[in-house]
Amino acid sequence: MKFLLIGLAALQLAGSVLAFGDEGRSQFYESINFQRRRLAKQTNIANMNEIEYDRDLEKIIEKELAKHDGCPETSIVKIGDVQIFLNIQGNNELLGELASGAGRTKAAVRFTECENKQILSAAADISPYPDIHGPPGSQCPPGGEPGRSGPWQVGMCVIRKSYARKIYHNYMGAPNARLSVLGSPNTRSRLYNRKSLIGDISNRAKEVQEVMEEAMQRAEEEKRQQEKEAIDRAVGEVVEAMSKAVTEFLENAK
């Protein structure tokens, strides 16, 4: 029971990184590209790139969150050629800016918890060139070609892998230990694995240990399920907010 309580307390720390699986990444990837294609078509942007999901950017987000103990104010931070959008959930202006910028090629998102509230932060490379107006997909950059398939690629520029622009980020400072530990899927099981220390105790003690481990696993499974449900809800809100932001931008541009 002691180990179980410690584990639950650790999971409730402010700023702890929530579980964010491939499904959530895929939803963000599809949403941001749909909105970019929509912008390109309705404002005649000829060089709008398709964005790839880059997990390396998640690490940059986490390091920046660590500077604020996981509870940042809403802001944009520039590091090298990367923009980090901190705590932007519900901010249509910043969500719209995240989806814009014709030359962007990479982006990532991170959901975290601060004082029992879920927040969204994201990162993307900075567009190295301005938007060019013309038929969508008609003026792709070197290494890019007009998209010909997929639900959003038509009218977008698809960057070939060999030409993908590398992200440079001049970053210093150690990450927050809590974020590092809780962000690793196997860390908690290692923290509470004591089998090597009880090899010489009675069978009864081993049985007690097994019961504790089973209880811990059940608690973690329940926590992961709760986090997944929270992430699914948050992703839905982000998709809706991003769509609203683009709509407002287009209306104001008229």
N, C-alpha and C positions, 0 to 999 in steps of 0.2 A: 504493500500500500504506500509506503514512503516513496518508492521510486515512481509509482503512478502519480502521486501528488506533485512531485518535483517536475515530472514530464509535462503535466497539464499546466503548471505555473509557467514553465518556460515557453509553452506555446502561446500564452496569453500576454507575453511581453509586448509593450508598445513598440511599433516599428518592426515586428517580426514579419518575415517574408511569407506571404501566403502561397500555397501550392498553386502552380500555374502550368498546366500541361499543354500538350501539343494541340488539343482542341481549342483552347483559348487563344493560343498563338495563331492558329489557322483562321479563327474568326476575325481577329484584329487585322491580319494580313489581307483577307478578302475585303473587309470593310474599307480599309484605307485605300486600296486600289480601286474599288468601285467608286469612291468619292473623288479620287483623282481623275478617273475617266470621265465622270460626270462634269467636273470642272473643265476638263479639256474640251469636251464637246460643246458646253454651253457658253464658254468664253473664248473658244477658238485658240487653244494653246497647241502649237504645232510640235513641241518638243517635250511633252510630259512623259517622264519615265515611269515604268512599272517599278514598284518598290519590292525589294526582297526582305524577308524577316531575318534579322541578324542577331543571334543569341549573344554574341560578344557585347552588343550594346546593352544587354540586360545587366552585365557586370558593371558597366559604367554608371547606369542608373543606381544600382545598389551602393556603389561607392559614394555617389553624391548624396543619397539618402542617409548614409552613415554620418555625414557631416552634420546632419540635423537631427540625429537620434531617431531617424525614421519618420519625423513629423515636420516636413518642410512647409513653408508658406508657398502659395501659388506663385510660380516664377518660371523664367526661362534662363538657363545657364549655358554659356558657350565655353566649350573646352576643345581647343584645336578646331577641327572642322565638324564638330558634333554639337548639336543643340539638345539640351536636356530639358524636358518639360515636366516640372515638378508639381504634383498635387493639382492636376487640371481637370479632374472629374467635375462635370457640370459647367465648365467654362467654355462656352461655345466659341468664343473668339480664339482661344488658344488651340482648341481642338481643330478649328478650321485652318489655323496656321500650320498645324502639324500635317494636315492633309495636302497643303499647297507646296509650291516650290518645284518647278518643272524638273530641275536637275537632281533632286533627291533620288537615291538608289537603295537606301537601307533604312530600316526602322525597327523598333522593338518597344515592348510595353511591359510594365511591371505593376502588379496590384499589391499593395501593402496595407497594413492595419496600423492606425495611430489612434490611441485613446478610444478603442472600440469602434472606430469609424474606418471604413474602407476608403482608400484613396488610390488614384490612378496617376502614374508617372510614365513618361515615354521618352524616347530618344530617337534622333534621326540625323543623318548626315546633312550638312548645309549645302544647298544648291550652289554649285560653282559658277553658274551662269544664269542670266535672266530668262524669264518666260519669253518665248517667241510666238507671235500671233500668226495664225494661218490654219489651214485644214489640219485637224488632229492627226498626229503621226507623220506629217509630211516633212518635218525638218528634224529628224532624229540626230543625236550627237554621234561623233565617231565611236564605233563599237556598238552602236545601237541600230535596230532595224524596226520597222513598223510591225506591231503585233498582228498576227493573222488568225489566232484561235483563242479559245478560252473565253470566259464570261465577261472579262474586262479588257483584254489585250487589244482588241480592235480599236484603233485611235490612240493607242499608247506606244511608247518606244520601249522595246525589250532589249536590255543590255546583255550582250553575250558574255558568258562566264569569264572568258580569257581577258575581257576588257573591263571587268567590274572594278570600280574605283575603290581603292583601299582606304579604310578609315584610319586617320591619324588622330590620336588624342594624347596630348601631353598631360599625363595624370600622375599626381603624387599623393601620397598619404595612404595609411593602412586602412582597410575596411573595418567597419564595426564588427566586433567579434560575434555579437548576437546574430547579425545578419548572416555572417559566414557559416555559423554552426547550424542555424535553422534552415538555411538555404540548401543544405546538403541532405539528400533523401536518406542517406544511410547513417548519418551522424548520430541521431538519437538512439538508434538500435545499438551502436557501438558504446555510447555513453552508459547505457544501462545493462550491457552484457557483462555479467560477473562470473560466467561459468569457469573461467580460468582460475578464479580465486576460491572456488568452493569445491574443487576436485577432491579434497580429502575430508569433506564433511559427510554427515550421515545421509542416507537415502531420503529421510524425511525432509531434511533441509533442501535437497534437490527438488523434491516435489513442490515445496513452498516456492522455490525460485521459479519453477515452470509456471505455476499458477500466476505469479506476479508478472511474468513475461507475457502470458496470454492476456492478462488484464490490460497490460500496456499496449499490446497490439490492437485489442478491441477499441481502446480509447483513441489510438492514433487513426484507426480506420474510420471511426465516427467523426473525428476532427477533420480528416481529409474529405469526407463526404460533405460535411457542413461547409468547408472552404470551397469545394467544387461548386456547390449550389450558389454560394455567394459570388464566386467568379462568374458563373453563367449569367446571373442577374446583372452583374456589373458590366459584363461585355455587351449585353443587350442594351443597357443604358448608354454605353459609349457609342455604339453603332447608331442609336437613335439621335444622340446629341450631335455626333459628327455630321449626320445627314441634315439636321436642323441648321447647323453652323454653315454648311455649304449653301443651303437654301437661302439663308439670310444674306450671305455674301453675294449670291447671284442677284437677289432682289435689290440690294443696295447698289450694285454695279450698273443697274439699268438707268 
